[in-house]
Amino acid sequence: MENHLKTTSTKNSVDGNGALAQQTVSCSVQPHQQSSARENAKSDPQLSMKDILDSLPFYVMLIDERHHILQANRAVTTQLAMNGKDIIGKYCPKVMHGLDGPIELCPLEEAVKGRGLTEREILDPGSGRWIRSAVYPTGRTTQDGLRIFLHMISDISDRKRAEEQLTASQHELRELSRHLESVREEEKTKLAREIHDELGQVLTALKMDTAWIAARLPAELESFAEKAKAMNHVVDQAIYTVKRISTELRPGVLDYLGLSAAIRWQTQELESHTPIRASFESSPEEIAMEQNLSTTVFRICQEALTNVVRHSGATRVKVTLRKEPSRIVLSVSDNGEGIKEDQLSDPKSFGLVGMRERALSHGGTVKITGIPGRGTTVSVSIPIPE
């Protein structure tokens, strides 16, 4: 028994005058395919290339370099309600788009210039629908010496509509994220001020009263004096904690002295609490900008420095802030281990995701690069509103 069978079919190729010439094609069918092959052979023993092209739901044509239609599949003639013979020789832009000249971004114009395969997504001015127009050189010419191209047109309006809806949805989500972030910052600012002012005042008054009592205790009540001293120390710790929490919620220096001063303070805090050496440069020295944008840049810098402390193993970090005519540019570079590619793409790297989303909410970008053993650089670029 034969372990396979051969079938033959014909296909069409373009001859010198643009007509289709039939060629025989052989193919092998494996045993498990033989039954289906037999059924197909019964219904259509010879499937031509024209039959295949006519079965396609999108437009397929042969055109010359001057946009004249040489052949077209059934989708073209059916949709345009034209006889197959009547469409031959017609001017393609007129037939397809109702235009007397090539449509804007016409792929044939590009292909004729020798650029090979050319594909374009075009908004059809006649129907108002999006189409994908592709032109492929065939390497053949007409009897007049004009080059012949295979031209395919498909309707991509549904895909474009889905893309537009997705883009709009993403924009709405980012606007929502930006709004929520703004609300959070306002709440943090309000809470920081209340903690600093209200609780701070209470603790200050308590410290003064404790000191007053300690100063008036008789000398023989030494144990009471020691207790008052210990209470005073506890109050000092509470005051320090209030200041720390208030500053972490919203650094007052950002509101009163600006972005440059806030980042400089943050790098100094990093040096005072870790063994990492930190430097900061600002150009110009003081940079004034809208409050929400200042907050965004500061929070991104804060997150980048936090990552340096937690993950980099660095001993030095350099922060630069630069104001260009239309953009604010922040760079945070360390000499640590260097971030890895899998860390950059990890969806659970919420700190990195947060930095990108903060920048994106203002139309900016965050680029993170790492070199193994040489460190990581976070580059932030955000446009300044006019």
C-alpha positions as CSV (number, residue, x, y, z in Angstrom):
1,M,0.0,0.0,0.0
2,E,1.3,3.4,-0.8
3,N,2.1,5.5,2.2
4,H,1.1,8.7,0.5
5,L,-0.7,9.9,-2.7
6,K,0.0,12.7,-5.1
7,T,-2.6,15.2,-6.3
8,T,-2.3,17.8,-9.0
9,S,-3.9,21.2,-9.3
10,T,-3.4,24.2,-11.5
11,K,-2.4,27.7,-10.5
12,N,-2.3,30.9,-12.4
13,S,0.7,33.1,-13.1
14,V,1.0,36.4,-15.0
15,D,2.3,36.3,-18.5
16,G,3.8,39.2,-20.3
17,N,0.6,40.9,-21.2
18,G,-1.0,40.5,-17.8
19,A,-3.1,37.4,-18.6
20,L,-3.2,34.4,-16.3
21,A,-1.3,31.3,-17.5
22,Q,-2.1,28.0,-15.9
23,Q,0.6,25.8,-14.3
24,T,0.3,22.4,-12.8
25,V,1.3,22.0,-9.1
26,S,1.9,18.6,-7.4
27,C,1.6,18.0,-3.7
28,S,1.9,15.0,-1.4
29,V,-0.9,14.0,1.0
30,Q,-0.1,12.0,4.1
31,P,-2.2,8.9,5.0
32,H,-4.3,10.7,7.6
33,Q,-5.1,13.3,5.0
34,Q,-6.2,10.9,2.2
35,S,-9.9,10.7,3.0
36,S,-10.3,14.4,3.1
37,A,-8.3,14.7,-0.1
38,R,-10.5,12.2,-1.8
39,E,-13.6,14.1,-0.8
40,N,-12.2,17.4,-2.1
41,A,-11.1,15.7,-5.3
42,K,-14.7,14.5,-5.9
43,S,-16.2,17.9,-5.5
44,D,-13.4,19.9,-7.2
45,P,-10.7,17.8,-8.9
46,Q,-8.8,20.8,-10.2
47,L,-8.8,24.0,-8.0
48,S,-7.4,26.9,-9.9
49,M,-5.6,29.9,-8.5
50,K,-8.5,32.0,-9.9
51,D,-10.9,30.0,-7.8
52,I,-8.8,30.5,-4.7
53,L,-8.5,34.3,-5.3
54,D,-12.3,34.5,-6.0
55,S,-13.0,32.8,-2.6
56,L,-11.1,35.6,-0.7
57,P,-13.4,38.2,1.0
58,F,-11.1,41.1,0.2
59,Y,-10.1,42.8,-3.0
60,V,-7.3,41.3,-5.0
61,M,-6.2,42.8,-8.3
62,L,-3.4,43.0,-10.8
63,I,-2.6,46.6,-11.8
64,D,0.0,48.2,-13.9
65,E,2.3,51.0,-12.7
66,R,-0.2,53.6,-14.1
67,H,-3.0,52.3,-11.9
68,H,-4.9,50.5,-14.6
69,I,-6.7,47.3,-13.6
70,L,-5.6,44.2,-15.4
71,Q,-7.5,41.6,-13.5
72,A,-9.7,41.5,-10.4
73,N,-11.2,38.8,-8.2
74,R,-14.9,38.2,-7.5
75,A,-14.9,40.4,-4.3
76,V,-14.1,43.4,-6.5
77,T,-16.7,42.8,-9.1
78,T,-19.4,41.8,-6.7
79,Q,-18.9,44.8,-4.3
80,L,-18.7,47.2,-7.2
81,A,-21.5,45.5,-9.2
82,M,-19.3,45.4,-12.3
83,N,-18.8,42.7,-14.9
84,G,-15.3,41.2,-14.8
85,K,-14.6,42.2,-18.3
86,D,-15.9,45.7,-17.9
87,I,-13.4,46.5,-15.1
88,I,-10.4,45.6,-17.1
89,G,-8.4,48.7,-18.1
90,K,-10.3,51.0,-15.6
91,Y,-8.3,53.6,-13.6
92,C,-8.1,52.0,-10.1
93,P,-8.3,55.3,-8.0
94,K,-11.5,56.2,-9.9
95,V,-13.1,52.8,-9.5
96,M,-12.0,52.3,-5.8
97,H,-12.2,55.8,-4.4
98,G,-14.0,58.0,-6.9
99,L,-10.8,60.0,-7.4
100,D,-9.2,61.3,-10.6
101,G,-5.7,60.8,-9.1
102,P,-3.9,58.5,-6.7
103,I,-5.3,58.6,-3.2
104,E,-3.1,60.2,-0.5
105,L,-0.4,57.8,0.7
106,C,-1.1,55.5,-2.2
107,P,1.2,52.4,-1.8
108,L,1.5,51.9,-5.6
109,E,3.2,55.3,-5.9
110,E,5.8,54.1,-3.3
111,A,6.2,50.7,-4.9
112,V,6.8,52.2,-8.4
113,K,9.7,54.1,-7.0
114,G,11.4,50.8,-6.3
115,R,10.6,50.4,-2.6
116,G,9.2,46.9,-3.1
117,L,6.4,45.6,-0.9
118,T,4.4,48.6,0.4
119,E,1.5,48.6,2.8
120,R,-0.5,51.5,4.1
121,E,-3.5,52.0,6.3
122,I,-5.7,54.7,4.7
123,L,-9.0,56.4,5.4
124,D,-11.0,56.2,2.2
125,P,-12.4,59.6,1.5
126,G,-15.4,58.2,-0.4
127,S,-16.7,55.7,2.1
128,G,-15.2,57.1,5.2
129,R,-13.9,53.6,6.1
130,W,-10.4,52.5,7.0
131,I,-8.7,50.2,4.5
132,R,-5.4,48.3,4.4
133,S,-3.9,48.8,1.0
134,A,-0.9,46.6,0.0
135,V,1.0,46.5,-3.2
136,Y,3.5,43.7,-4.2
137,P,5.8,43.8,-7.2
138,T,5.3,40.7,-9.4
139,G,8.5,41.1,-11.5
140,R,6.3,40.9,-14.6
141,T,5.5,43.5,-17.3
142,T,2.7,44.1,-19.7
143,Q,3.2,44.0,-23.5
144,D,3.7,47.8,-23.3
145,G,6.6,47.3,-20.8
146,L,4.6,48.6,-17.8
147,R,5.4,46.8,-14.5
148,I,2.7,44.7,-13.0
149,F,1.8,44.7,-9.3
150,L,-0.5,42.6,-7.1
151,H,-2.8,44.9,-5.2
152,M,-4.8,43.8,-2.2
153,I,-7.4,46.0,-0.3
154,S,-9.1,44.9,2.9
155,D,-11.5,46.8,5.2
156,I,-10.0,47.3,8.6
157,S,-12.7,49.7,10.0
158,D,-13.7,47.4,12.8
159,R,-10.2,47.0,13.9
160,K,-9.5,50.7,13.8
161,R,-12.7,51.3,15.7
162,A,-11.6,48.8,18.4
163,E,-8.2,50.5,18.5
164,E,-9.8,53.9,18.9
165,Q,-12.0,52.6,21.7
166,L,-9.1,51.0,23.4
167,T,-7.1,54.3,23.1
168,A,-10.0,56.3,24.5
169,S,-10.4,53.8,27.3
170,Q,-6.7,54.0,28.2
171,H,-6.9,57.8,28.1
172,E,-9.9,57.8,30.5
173,L,-8.1,55.4,32.9
174,R,-5.0,57.6,32.9
175,E,-7.1,60.7,33.5
176,L,-8.8,58.8,36.4
177,S,-5.4,57.7,37.7
178,R,-4.2,61.3,37.5
179,H,-7.2,62.6,39.3
180,L,-7.0,60.0,42.1
181,E,-3.3,60.8,42.5
182,S,-4.1,64.4,42.8
183,V,-6.8,63.7,45.4
184,R,-4.3,61.5,47.3
185,E,-1.7,64.2,47.3
186,E,-4.2,66.8,48.5
187,E,-5.3,64.4,51.3
188,K,-1.7,63.8,52.2
189,T,-1.0,67.5,52.3
190,K,-4.0,68.2,54.5
191,L,-3.2,65.3,56.9
192,A,0.5,66.3,57.1
193,R,-0.4,69.8,58.1
194,E,-3.0,68.7,60.6
195,I,-0.5,66.3,62.2
196,H,2.3,68.8,62.2
197,D,0.2,71.7,63.5
198,E,-2.4,70.1,65.8
199,L,-0.6,67.1,67.2
200,G,2.7,69.0,67.2
201,Q,1.3,71.8,69.2
202,V,-0.2,69.4,71.8
203,L,3.1,67.6,72.2
204,T,5.0,70.8,72.5
205,A,2.7,72.0,75.2
206,L,3.0,68.6,77.0
207,K,6.8,69.0,76.8
208,M,6.7,72.4,78.4
209,D,4.4,71.3,81.2
210,T,6.6,68.2,81.9
211,A,9.6,70.5,82.1
212,W,7.7,72.9,84.4
213,I,6.8,70.1,86.8
214,A,10.3,68.7,86.8
215,A,11.8,72.1,87.6
216,R,9.5,72.4,90.7
217,L,9.9,69.0,92.2
218,P,11.5,69.0,95.7
219,A,15.1,67.7,95.7
220,E,14.1,64.8,98.0
221,L,11.7,63.5,95.4
222,E,14.5,62.2,93.2
223,S,12.5,59.2,91.8
224,F,9.8,61.7,90.7
225,A,12.4,63.9,89.0
226,E,13.8,60.9,87.1
227,K,10.3,59.9,86.0
228,A,9.6,63.4,84.8
229,K,12.9,63.4,82.8
230,A,11.9,60.0,81.2
231,M,8.5,61.5,80.3
232,N,10.2,64.5,78.7
233,H,12.3,62.1,76.6
234,V,9.2,60.2,75.5
235,V,7.6,63.4,74.5
236,D,10.7,64.3,72.4
237,Q,10.5,61.0,70.6
238,A,6.8,61.6,69.9
239,I,7.6,65.1,68.5
240,Y,10.3,63.6,66.2
241,T,7.9,60.9,65.1
242,V,5.2,63.4,64.2
243,K,7.7,65.5,62.2
244,R,8.9,62.3,60.4
245,I,5.4,61.2,59.5
246,S,4.4,64.6,58.5
247,T,7.4,65.0,56.2
248,E,6.9,61.6,54.6
249,L,3.3,62.4,53.9
250,R,4.2,65.7,52.2
251,P,7.6,67.4,52.5
252,G,6.9,71.0,53.4
253,V,10.0,72.0,51.5
254,L,8.3,71.0,48.3
255,D,5.5,73.4,48.8
256,Y,7.5,76.3,50.3
257,L,10.9,76.1,48.5
258,G,10.2,74.3,45.3
259,L,11.2,71.1,43.4
260,S,15.0,71.6,43.4
261,A,15.1,72.2,47.1
262,A,12.9,69.2,47.8
263,I,15.1,66.9,45.7
264,R,18.2,68.3,47.3
265,W,16.7,67.7,50.8
266,Q,15.8,64.1,49.7
267,T,19.3,63.3,48.7
268,Q,20.6,64.7,51.9
269,E,18.2,62.5,53.8
270,L,19.4,59.5,51.9
271,E,23.0,60.3,52.8
272,S,22.2,60.8,56.5
273,H,20.3,57.5,56.8
274,T,22.3,55.2,54.5
275,P,25.9,54.6,53.7
276,I,25.2,55.7,50.1
277,R,26.9,58.8,48.8
278,A,24.4,61.1,47.0
279,S,24.9,64.1,44.8
280,F,22.4,66.5,43.2
281,E,22.7,69.0,40.4
282,S,20.0,71.4,39.1
283,S,20.1,73.5,36.0
284,P,19.0,76.2,36.6
285,E,19.6,76.2,40.4
286,E,15.9,76.9,41.1
287,I,13.2,75.5,38.9
288,A,9.6,76.8,39.2
289,M,6.7,74.9,37.7
290,E,3.1,74.0,38.3
291,Q,2.4,72.2,41.6
292,N,1.0,69.0,40.2
293,L,4.0,68.6,37.9
294,S,6.4,69.3,40.7
295,T,4.8,66.7,42.8
296,T,4.9,64.1,40.0
297,V,8.7,64.7,39.4
298,F,9.4,64.6,43.1
299,R,7.5,61.4,43.7
300,I,9.2,59.7,40.7
301,C,12.6,60.8,42.1
302,Q,11.6,59.6,45.6
303,E,10.6,56.1,44.2
304,A,13.9,55.9,42.2
305,L,16.0,56.6,45.3
306,T,14.0,54.1,47.3
307,N,14.8,51.5,44.7
308,V,18.5,52.4,44.8
309,V,18.5,51.8,48.6
310,R,16.5,48.5,48.5
311,H,17.7,46.8,45.4
312,S,20.8,48.2,43.7
313,G,23.6,47.5,46.2
314,A,25.1,50.9,45.1
315,T,27.5,53.0,47.0
316,R,26.9,56.2,45.0
317,V,23.9,57.8,43.3
318,K,23.8,61.0,41.2
319,V,20.6,63.0,40.6
320,T,20.3,65.7,38.0
321,L,17.4,67.9,37.2
322,R,17.3,70.0,34.1
323,K,14.7,72.4,32.7
324,E,14.7,72.6,28.9
325,P,12.6,75.1,26.9
326,S,9.6,72.7,26.7
327,R,10.5,69.8,29.0
328,I,11.7,68.9,32.5
329,V,14.3,66.2,32.5
330,L,15.3,64.1,35.6
331,S,18.0,61.5,35.8
332,V,18.9,59.2,38.7
333,S,22.0,57.1,38.1
334,D,23.7,54.6,40.5
335,N,26.8,52.4,40.5
336,G,25.0,49.3,41.7
337,E,24.4,45.9,40.2
338,G,22.3,47.1,37.3
339,I,18.6,46.2,36.8
340,K,17.9,43.1,34.8
341,E,15.5,42.8,31.8
342,D,13.2,40.5,33.6
343,Q,12.8,43.0,36.4
344,L,12.0,45.7,33.9
345,S,9.1,43.7,32.4
346,D,7.9,42.2,35.7
347,P,4.2,43.3,36.1
348,K,4.7,43.0,39.9
349,S,7.3,45.7,39.9
350,F,4.8,48.2,41.1
351,G,7.3,50.9,41.8
352,L,8.5,50.9,38.2
353,V,4.9,50.8,37.0
354,G,4.0,53.7,39.3
355,M,6.8,55.8,37.9
356,R,5.8,55.2,34.3
357,E,2.2,55.9,35.0
358,R,2.9,59.1,36.9
359,A,5.0,60.4,34.0
360,L,2.5,59.2,31.4
361,S,-0.3,61.0,33.1
362,H,1.5,64.2,32.1
363,G,2.4,63.0,28.6
364,G,6.0,62.1,29.7
365,T,8.2,59.0,29.6
366,V,10.4,57.0,31.9
367,K,13.3,55.1,30.5
368,I,15.2,52.6,32.7
369,T,18.4,51.1,31.6
370,G,20.8,48.8,33.5
371,I,24.3,47.5,32.8
372,P,25.4,44.5,34.8
373,G,27.9,45.4,37.4
374,R,27.9,49.1,36.4
375,G,24.5,50.4,37.6
376,T,21.1,51.6,36.6
377,T,19.9,54.9,35.1
378,V,16.3,56.2,35.4
379,S,15.7,58.9,32.8
380,V,12.5,60.9,33.0
381,S,11.2,63.4,30.5
382,I,7.9,65.3,30.9
383,P,6.6,68.2,28.8
384,I,6.0,71.5,30.5
385,P,2.5,72.8,29.9
386,E,2.4,76.1,28.0
